[in-house]
């Protein structure tokens, strides 16, 4: 890994005036955009010698945008992204090593498993993890009651129990489940871990792919719910999560699967009186693990003031600020102190206790260390999974396309 390390004599305030650092944020929900601006304004007020200029980016094109920015020498000083996207940039030397710049308190507040998701093979920490998500099942409690189906409780729910619920709730022209899978790769990669499906072995440019029955279990089960059980609306599989939400609100679907951040959209957009709950996390044959693919804060190796940038990153992820951001996005904070703050603020109500508890099952996944993962995901995995979930190719075809696609992008 060609990670660039800056000496302590890096940029700082000069006689010319304060240092101004650009921070490209990808916050997209109004609540989180407001929280981000509040954090930046507070920093700027307290740190006149290091001013942060907030720039709005988008999750839709951040990878391609960063490629252009890094190659052109115009990358922001502080970069908001996710761990699965940044390792290729780290491999090319575009991200500073934060390990010597972050305090021991920050390092100890976040679990080793989450730190692993932002650490290179040679031990460089190329980002600070901020917020995480897990994939959860939301339920319309009134639809359950109308169907005479008991809402499950407990610490987990098996996929067999989930499929059985969906069948029981499918009646009168309404489906048990709507699932927006227009962009299916991240969902499948995360949930596959519950069946021991890791997809990749190794790291960096030595990563190899191995698509076995374990990796195929999640798409196979989703396909069966749609086309064998006919309890999952197959049209929803072609739609985005936000496209499926109105059907969930309108009673067309008794259950809905999405990232736990969807709870914020439900809170803001559901009709008055909509009675919803979050069900226990899905459990595969090997547990409830999902990928710890945190949102991240990195410092560009091109920055003229990396130490000051790292100080802002540390401020950004302190417990109070991270809790604000988590509550705005309905996501899981990376640090235990921030999780405790969220539970204190929310009293664990409206599914927050379930959401925070799901953070205990988040682990580093092999795909996060695969340098060519973003290219494979966009060019091969997503179209192949879309075809399979449309029931237009076989499971064997899916396996072959995923495997051959990796060979194409990795040169293997």
N, C-alpha and C positions, 0 to 999 in steps of 0.2 A: 504494500500500500504506500503510495507516495503522498503521505499526509504532511502538509506544510506546517511547521511549528514556528511561531513567532517568538522572538526574544522579548524579555521584559522591557526593552527600550522601544517597543512599538509605539504606534501613534498616541497622541494625547493633546491636551490643550496647549496651544502655542501663543506667542505674542500676537499672532494674527487674530486671535479670538477663540471662541469655543469650537470644539469638534462637533460636527453634525453627522450623525450616522443614519442611514436609511434602514427602515424595518418594513419588509414586505409581509403583510398579514393576509391570511386566507380566511379569516373569520367571515362567515356568510349569514348567520342569523342575526337579526337586529339586536337582540340582547347581548350577543357576544361582541359584535362590532362596537356597541356602546361601552362594554366592559374593557375592551382593548384600548379604546381611545382614552378612557378614564385612567388606565394604568400608565399609558404613555404621557398623558398630561401631568400626572402626579410625579413621574420621574423627571420630566422636564422642569417642573417647578422646583424640585429639590436638587437638581444637578445642572446648574447653569453652564458648567464647563463642558458637559456632554449632552447635547441635544439630540433627541430622536425624531426623525421625520418619518411619519407613518404613511406608507404607500399601500393601497388596496390591490391585492392580487386575486386570483381565482383558482379553485381546485381544478377547474375544467382544463386549464392549459398550463399549469405550473411547471410541469416537467419540460415541455418544449420551450417555455419561456426561459427557464433557468439554463438550458443548453445554450440558447442564444446569448444570454447575459454573461455566462461564464466565458464563452468563447470570445465575446466582444469586450471583456473587461469591465462590464457595467453591472455586475451582480450587486444586489443590495448587501449592506454590511451584515444584516441580521435576517435570516431566512426562515420562514415558516413553511414546513412541509410535513412529510410523514416518513417513518423509518424505512418503509419498503421502497421509497423513491430515492433516498439520499445516498445509498451505498455506492452506486455507480459514480456519483460525483466525488465521493470520498476516494474511490479508487484512482480517479484522475487527478487527485491532489487539489481539488477546489475548495475543500472544507478544512478549517483550522481544527487542530486538536484542542479540545476544551479541558482535557484531563488536568493539566497543570494550572488552569485558570479558574476552575470551579472550587468552591470551598468544600471542606470535609463534611460540613453539616448538610449541604445539598446532596452530596454523594450518598451519605448514609440515610437520607430521608426517602430514597427510592430503592426498591428492591433490586437485587442483582439480576433477576430475570428480565426486568424491564431495561436496565442499563445494557444488558447484553444485546438488546435489539438495536442499539446505537453505537456499538463498539466494534471496531474492525478486528481483523485477525491478528494484527500486531499490537492490539491493546489501546489504540487511539479512540477517544470518545469524540465522535464527530457531531453530536447534537445533545441537547438536553431534552428529555422526554417531557411532554406536558399533559395532554389529555388522551384518553383511550376510550375505545368503544368495544362493546360486546354485542353480538347479535341475539336478540331476544324475541319472544313471542308476546304480542299484545292481544288482549281479548276484550270483546264487547260483552260485558257481563250480562246485560239484558238479553242478548241473543242466546247465551248459555241457559239462562233461566227459562226463556221461551221454549227452548228445545228439551228442557228437563235434563240438562247435562250439568253435572257438578264441576265447578271451577277447581282445577287441581291446585294443591298446595304442597308445601314441602321444599326440600333443598334442590330437587331436580325433577326432570320429566324425560323419560326415555323417548327415543324416536318412534318406537312402536306405540307408546301411549299417545304421542302427538298425532300420529296417523289415524289412530282409532278415534280420537276426539274429532278430527277433521271429518271423518266419515259420519259420525253421529250428528254432527252439526250441519251436514249437507242435506237440505230438504226444501221443498216448496220453491224450487228454482233458485235457491241461494246456496252458495258454496261455504264450506267450512273454513276455507283459507284463501286469502289473496296474498300474493308474494311478488313484489316488484323485483324482477331479476334481469332487467335490461342490461345491467353491468354486473354479471354474475361472478366474476373471478374471485374478487376479494371475499365474498360470502362463502363460496365453496372452499377456498383455501383455509379460511378460518375454522369453519365447522368441521372440516375433514380431520382436524387434530383430535377431535373426540373419538374418532375411529382409528387413530394411529396413523392417519394419512399425512405424510410430510412432504411428498412430491420431490423434494430436493435433498441431495447429500453434498457435503463439502461447503466451501464458501468462495467468494471472489470469482476469479476466472477459472477455478477448478471445480466449480459446481456441476454436478450431474443430476439428471432427472430419473425418477423411477416411479412410473404410474402403475400401481397395483390395484387390487380389489379395494384396499383400504382407502386409497385416494379417490376411487370412483364411487364409494358408498353413498356419499351425500347427493351427488347429481342423480344417481340411480334411484334413491328414495324419493327425491323431488319429482322425478319423471313418473314414478309409479303412482304417487298421489294425484298427479294431474291426469294421467292417461289410463291407468288401471282402476284406481279407486274412484276417479272422477270427483274428488272432493276438493281439489285445488284448481281454481280457475286458470286454464292454460293461457288465456288472453293476458292475465296479470303478469305472467312470466315474461312477456315481451315489453312490459311497461316499467317505468321508473318507480321508485318507492313513492314519490309524491303523487304520481298519477293514480296509484292504487288507493291512496288514503281516502278520497271521497267515497269509494265503494265501501270501505270499512266504516266510515262515519254513517253512511246511508243504510247499513244493515245488509249489504250484499255479501259481505264476508264476516264471519263470526270471529275470525282470527287474522292477524296480520304479523308478518315477520319483518324486522328491520333493525338497524342499529339503534342502540338505546337512546341516541340523540333524537329519535323520532318522537319521544315523549314530549319534547318541547313543542314540536309542531302540533301534536295532539292537544296539548294544553292551550295553545294559542288559537287553533283553527276548528276544533271539534264543536259541533252544535251544542247549545245549552242543554244540560241534562245528560250528555253522553256519558255513560257509565262504563269506564274502562279499567282494566287491571293489567299488570304485567305478570305473566305466568313464570313458573320456575324455569331455570335454564335447561336447555336441551342437553341430554347426556347420551353419548355414544357408547360403543362397546368398551372403550378404554378411558372413559371419563368425560369431563366437561371442559377440557382445555380449549381455549381459543387463542389466536395469535395476539401477542402484545405488539400491535402495530401502532405505536403512539404517534400523535402529532408531535412535531419536533421543532426546536429552535436551534439553528446552526449559525455559525459565524463564517463568513466567506474568508478564505485564505488570502483573497485580494484586498481585504479591508486594511486601511492604513491605521486603524486603531482597534485591533482585535481584543486587547485587554478591556477597554472601555465597553466594547460590544458585549463581551462575556459578563461584565458586571450588570449590564442591563438585562441580559438573559437570566441571571441569577435573581435579580429583582422581580422579573416577570413571573418567575415560577415559585415565588415564596408562597406560603400556605394561604394567606389571605387573598392574594391575587389569583392564584390557581383555583381556589374555591369559587371566586366570582365567575371565572371563565367556565368552569365546569357546570355551575348552576345555569349559566346562560345557554350552554350548548347541550345540557343534560348528558354530560359525559363523565367519565371516571378520572379523577385527578391521578397523576402518577405517584405523588407522595402520600404517605400515610397521614401526615399532619393535615394536608388539604382535604383528604377523605373524611377525617374526623370533623373538620370544620364544616363540610357539606352536610354531614349527618346532624350536626348541631344546628345549622341554619334551617334545614328542611324538616327536622324531627323524623327523618326517614319516611315521610309520608309520600303518597302518590307514586309508589314504586321505587323511591330513592334507596330504601334499604336493600332491595333486590339488586338494583343497579350497582351500588357500591360493593355489595358482596360478590358480584360477578367478577370484580377486579382481581379476586384471589385466584381465579383460574386462568389468568392471562399469562402466557409464556412466550419467550422468543421462539420464532418459527424459522425453519431453514430458508424459506423463500426471501426473508428479509436480508439475508447475506448473499443472495444471488445477484451479481452485478447486472446481468441482462434481464432481470425479472420484469421491469417496466415495459421493455420492448416485447418480450414474450407474451406478457399479459395483454397488451393492446393488439398485437398483430396475429396472435395464434390462439391463446387460451380463451379470450372473450368470444370471438366468433365461433370457435368450436363448441363452447358451452352453450351459446345461444342456439346453435343448430340442434344440439342434443335436447335441450329443454323445449324446443319446438317440435320434438319427436321426428326430426327429419334425417338424423343419422343415428347409427347404432352405438351402443356403449363401446364396442370394439373400435369403431371409427373415431370416437372421441379420444380413446386411449392413444390411438396412432397419431392423430393430429396434435395432441399435446406433446407427445414424445418427439415427433419429427420437427415440430415447431421449435423446441428447445435446441435441437441439433442445428437448426438453421441460424438461430441468433447467437449461439455459443461457438459455432464452428466445429462442433463435435461430431 
